[in-house]
Amino acid sequence: MSTPPLLEVSNLRLQFDTPRGLVQAIDGISFTLDKGEILGLVGESGSGKSQTGNTIMGLLDRGARITEGSIRFKGQELLGLPQEQLRRIRGNKIAMIFQDPMMTLNPVLRIDTQMVEAVLAHQNVGREAALKLALQALERVGIAAPEERLKCYPHQLSGGMRQRVVIAIALLNSPEIFIADEPTTALDVTIQSQILFEVQKLCRDTGAALIWITHDLAVVAALADRVCVMHRGKIVEQGTVDQILDTPQHPYTRGLMDAIPSRSSRGQRLRTMQPQDGSAWSAGSATT
């Protein structure tokens, strides 16, 4: 008997009830994710990629309704799962990294308080053990002087530092899947490159799978193993990163490729800044 994929989304449809009628946000998409795999979910704003991530997490806005489909995690159906059971998976087995860290972090709580709460919500440990896990997580994402950062409030950290904290929080319970919703969009390209390198390293070290939601094909070229291209709520094309970026078949994918300044050098902008051994972004030197 074959092992099921880590995550399997089948014929998923999501619609919204609006004053102007029904809007089909996700229209029959299907894809799989295997252990340790990095999947790029690509498309323009409004294509449905962020709603796909939210639906997998069970984070639906008011008026949203799943009309058809299946989401299975290790063979277990998530749709229709009671909230209590879903909470045991969300943030524990499947974690999400959102685009804006200031919308994720509570501005009136110190970083240590927020990280400890994330541990205690899913693990039967004491505060001291939870604090130790928080410290280790900050070290893993390359934050210098993590003991000092734990005592900070979010506004006291730079944008790159806040995003690293959000990634560290997602790491706390050793999830098997990360869903990252354009977490580097608001950062400058140097910090973006650092964070992408850290994410790749974490996936290699932990064996976790990653869904990276983005509109930036250069990021996908440097990061992903496979790519799903979304347009108007549908997956119009999917395949390996080389198949999609070297020989795109769908007109929409070719349009995205034509928007890249230099098609002859996939991901070169990021690869040239990304050290092969990661030494430049070590915990002792990363201060941004």
C-alpha positions, 0 to 999 in steps of 0.5 A: 500500500502506497503512502499518501502525500503529506498534503493532498488538495482535490477539486477544491472550490471556495466562494464568497457571498457578496452584495453583488452576488457569488464570487468564485475565489477558488475554482476546482484546484488540485495539487499534492505536497510531499515531505521535504518538498518546496512548492511555489504557488504563483499568480497575480493579486486576486488569483486565489493563492492566498485564499488557498493557503487560508483554506488549508489552515481553516482560516475563512473570512465571513461569507466564505463557503467551501462548496466542493473538494477535499483537503487531506493531511497525511490521509486525514480529511481536514474539511469538516473537522471539528474546531477542537481537532483542527486547532491541534493541527493548526500551528502545530502540524501545519503552520502559516507565515503571513505577509505582514509581521506587524499584523501577526505579532501583538504590538503590546506583548513582548516577543518572549510572551508571544513565543511562550504562548505559542509553545504552551498552546500545543505542548505540555511543558513549563514556561522555562522549557517553552522559553528555552524553545523560543530562544533556540528558534530565534537562533535557528533563524539567524537572529543575533543576541536572541536573549535580548530580542526576546525582551523586545516589543515588535516595534523595537525590531526592524522589518527583517527582524520581525519577519524572522521572529514570525518564522521562528514562531512558526518553527516552535512546534516543529510543524510538518508543513509551512505555508508562507504567504509572501512573507518577504514582499515588503523587505529589501532584496538583500534581507529577502535573500537572507530569509529565503536562504534560512527557509531553505536551510530549515526545510533541509534540516527539519524535513518539513514541506513548504508552500511558498505563495508569491507573485515573484517568479525569480523567488520561485526559481531560487527556492521551489522544487515544483510550481503551481500557477494560479489564474482566476481561481484555477491552477492553469499549469503545474510542474517542476520549476525547470518545466514551468520556467524554461518551457511554459505551456499556458499563455498566462504563464508565458505572460508572467515569464515575459514580465521578468526583466531577464528571462535568460537568467532565472533567479540570478538576482537572488542566487548571486547574493545567496552564499552557498555555505550560509556563512554570511548569514550565520546567527553571529552576523545577522543583525537586520 
